[in-house]
Amino acid sequence: MIVFKKISYKNFLSVGNNPITIDLVKNKTTLIVGANGEGKSILLDALSFVLFGKPHRNVNKPQLVNSINGKNTLVELEFSIGHDEYRVVRGMLPGIFEIWKNKKMINQDSKSRDYQKILESNILKLNHKSFHQIVVLGSSSFVPFMQLPACHRREVIEDLLDISIFSKMNMLLKEKKAKVRDTVSSIEQELESLKGQIQLQKNHIRQLESISNENKARIQADLNAIESEIVSIQSSNSELMNEYSSIQKVDFTPALNQKKTLYEYEGNIKGKVSKIRKDIGFFHDNDSCSTCSQPISPDTKAQMIERLGAKLKQFEEGYEKLKGEIEKAEKAYEELSAVQSKRNSIFSSIESNNRLIESKKNEKMRLMNSLNEQIDEDGLMQSKSMLTEIIEKSTKKQDEKIDFVETSSYYGIIEDLLKDTGIKTKIIRQYLPIMNKLINEYLQIFDFFVSFTIDENFEEKIRSRHRDDFSYSSFSEGEKSRIDLALMFTWRQIAKLKNSTNTNLLILDETFDSSLDSDGVENLLKVLYTMDANTNTFIISHKSDVLDGKFANKLLFKKKNNFTEMHTSYN
């Protein structure tokens, strides 16, 4: 059982530097009153902040810092669980988060989020939602159980029945299952590798065993054939070398010079022939000189044409002889080119044969190495021994894989048991009749005579005395309040039965001020008066005139100079 003993807070919301300290166990019932905005509900935010690091109401976390002082926000809470005493200290500006157990601070090496997980999972064993379902019933940001979605309802019930451990076990199981899956995958890769090694080793052994006299004879035959080919190619090369040596290297320079000289003569003759023909044409077509404009007599023209014609004939006869010389020079050059081409072709054949001889010699060396290999009995035995070792290793790995696959199969069965539809559902089914019985008993105390049941999916079924079907949303706000109260007291009873999230603290935030009618108020008081001595109830209300004197203690909250102060009226 969690026994909340004392809470103290300063520079928190409207509370200033003078801390407010509330003894949570001194009185069985305490009425907290004050006008609107005076700070009577700050207790809820302080509890929520110090335990879960978040406000109870729908405000931003930085807004919890007192707006006037702007720093040194600090909340301290003392509680006990069994024989262990705890103190939680949390603050902002500067940020503080400490958990003390029996006057020794719990190691803070972990991150803040992990430190919070230690508080919720290992110490309190309840989260923010569950805490407010069994400790707080309020009109601010409290969300009644019936307004929670099914998944959040399940979380609350699992915390009450202390079966959330199965969810943690399921998470751990998934991690283990993932590791087993990775291990199986790794083993399969090793097996595939070993399979390849076995095949390679078998092939190697077969190669060692395949060397025989027949193979040697075949290799020797191949060697003889290659040797014959080498001799034949070398003989051919010898003949080619002789032929290559008999062909002198050609010198093209004289032939080229002669061709060049002849073609220059040809160009000069063509130029002179062209000029003579041009002059003859001039004397045929003109009667005067184009330079001095003097007339040319017919006798002069005839003499010049005759003289130029004779000269033209001489050049044409010389040109015909020159063409014959050019043809002889071209033919001589072609003969030289053919000799050089043949010489180059022989040299190319010799080079090709040399490369082929080198290739044949390499092949001969390879065959000779194969021929010289003998079966190494020791090597063969060693290879077979290595094959046996690989096969044994593969067998062990196969057995290891079978074990892990079997383990994975067991994990799958356990996973089915740890799912929401497994063990947790069976436990919830066992407690559902008790829950439904308690809910209906409290509803009768509140004079709300309906049949209320919750199924294993946490869906409600409500029937009136006339057996008409209703849902939670069908009722008035006053009737909803009765259902919310009945559920809250039921959850506290279940928590006591399981000793899971059982706590001494019960806070009703303006419950008496809401939609309960006078009968509902009286019935609620009746329930509060009959609660056991280990329950410390705090009733927050602004109707002090109606509730004054009905509780053992009264705390009055009011503001002075914009800071909330607490005053005790009676004990």
Secondary structure, 3 states (H helix, E strand, C coil): CEEEEEEEEECECCECCCCEEEECCCCCEEEEECCCCCCCCHHHHHHHHHHHCCCCCCCCHHHHECCCCCCCEEEEEEEEECCEEEEEEEEECCCEEEEEECCEECCCCCCHHHHHHHHHHHHHCCCHHHHHHHCEEECCCCCCHHHCCHHHHHHHHHHHCCCHHHHHHHHHHHHHHHHHHHHHHHHHHHHHHHHHHHHHHHHHHHHHHCCCHHHHHHHHHHHHHHHHHHHHHHHHHHHHHHHHHHCCCCCCHHHHHHHHHHHHHHHHHHHHHHHHHHHHHHHHHCCECCCCCCECCHHHHHHHHHHHHHHHHHHHHHHHHHHHHHHHHHHHHHHHHHHHHHHHHHHHHHHHHHHHHHHHHHHHHHHHHHHHCCCCHHHHHHHHHHHHHHHHHHHHHHHHHHHHHHHHHHHHHHHHHHCCCCHHHHHHHHHHHHHHHHHHHHHHHCCCCCEEEECCCCCEEEECCCCCEECHHHCCHHHHHHHHHHHHHHHHHHHHHHCCCCECEEEEECCCCCCCCHHHHHHHHHHHHCCCCCCEEEEEECCHHHHCCCCCEEEEEEEECCEEEEEEEEC
